[in-house]
């Protein structure tokens, strides 16, 4: 089985699991709206990747940039987690688990996007 087929099956399994969990656990309109939005996003990305496969192929340079951006994103996220821990430990702030997970998630997403943009604009990464 080729790699593209495995990815397509994986995406389909994720969609099915997400819908099954929604039907079993939460049956409100907001959850279904978020799930439908995620499914539309997955389907749209898959469609564009299969329609123009040359556009989405990566070379060694882009893979190196992506791994460097991921490294820096994880580093910044680790610093944020340590900072949150110490602020919580010293009782400067009081956060719930949901707040902490949200902070960590958005830190990772935003920093990886920003670092990818930065490294792509930079000509060479060492």
ZISULSUL-V838663 format. One record per residue. N is the residue number from 1. PHI is phi in radians with two decimals (NA if undefined). OMEGA is omega as a letter, one per 40 degrees, with the letter a starting at -180 (NA if undefined). D_FIRST is the distance of its C-alpha to the first C-alpha in whole Angstrom. Layout:
n=<N:N>
phi=<PHI:PHI>
omega=<OMEGA:OMEGA>
d_first=<D_FIRST:D_FIRST>
//
This chain:
n=<1:2:3:4:5:6:7:8:9:10:11:12:13:14:15:16:17:18:19:20:21:22:23:24:25:26:27:28:29:30:31:32:33:34:35:36:37:38:39:40:41:42:43:44:45:46:47:48:49:50:51:52:53:54:55:56:57:58:59:60:61:62:63:64:65:66:67:68:69:70:71:72:73:74:75:76:77:78:79:80:81:82:83:84:85:86:87:88:89:90:91:92:93:94:95:96:97:98:99:100:101:102:103:104:105:106:107:108:109:110:111:112:113:114:115:116:117:118:119:120:121:122:123:124:125:126>
phi=<NA:-1.44:-1.07:-1.09:-1.18:-1.08:-1.11:-1.11:-1.12:-1.06:-1.13:-1.10:-1.11:-1.07:-1.10:-1.12:-1.10:-1.07:-1.16:-1.10:-1.12:-1.13:-1.18:-1.38:-1.70:-2.13:-2.18:-1.94:-1.16:-1.12:-1.12:-1.16:-1.09:-1.12:-1.11:-1.12:-1.06:-1.16:-1.13:-1.07:-1.09:-1.08:-1.14:-1.12:-1.10:-1.08:-1.07:-1.18:-1.20:-1.39:-1.28:-2.21:-1.17:-1.15:-1.17:-1.80:-1.32:-1.97:-1.89:-1.10:-1.12:-1.16:-1.14:-1.15:-1.11:-1.12:-1.21:-1.18:-1.11:-1.13:-1.03:-1.17:-1.10:-1.12:-1.10:-1.11:-1.11:-1.08:-1.11:-1.11:-1.11:-1.09:-1.10:-1.09:-1.02:-1.21:-1.13:-1.24:-1.12:-1.49:1.07:-1.42:-2.37:-2.31:-2.10:-1.56:-1.08:-1.09:-1.08:-1.14:-1.09:-1.11:-1.07:-1.12:-1.04:-1.21:-1.08:-1.12:-1.11:-1.17:-1.19:-1.19:-1.14:-1.11:-1.19:-1.10:-1.06:-1.08:-1.25:-1.22:-1.24:-1.32:-1.26:-2.44:-2.06:-1.75>
omega=<a:a:a:i:i:i:i:i:i:i:i:i:i:i:a:i:a:i:i:i:i:a:a:a:a:a:i:a:a:i:i:i:i:a:i:i:i:i:i:i:i:a:a:i:i:i:a:i:i:i:a:a:a:a:a:i:i:i:a:a:i:i:i:i:i:i:i:i:i:i:a:i:i:i:i:i:i:i:i:i:i:i:i:i:a:i:i:a:i:i:i:i:i:a:i:i:i:i:a:i:i:i:a:a:a:i:a:a:a:a:i:i:a:i:i:i:a:a:i:i:i:a:a:i:a:NA>
d_first=<0:4:7:8:7:7:10:11:11:13:15:16:16:19:21:21:22:25:26:26:28:30:31:32:34:35:36:38:38:37:34:33:34:32:29:29:29:26:24:25:25:21:21:23:21:18:20:21:18:17:20:21:18:20:23:20:19:21:23:24:27:26:23:27:29:26:26:30:30:28:31:34:33:32:36:37:36:37:41:41:40:42:45:44:45:48:49:49:50:53:53:53:51:50:46:44:40:39:41:40:36:37:38:36:33:35:36:32:31:34:34:31:31:35:34:31:33:36:34:33:36:37:37:35:34:35>
//
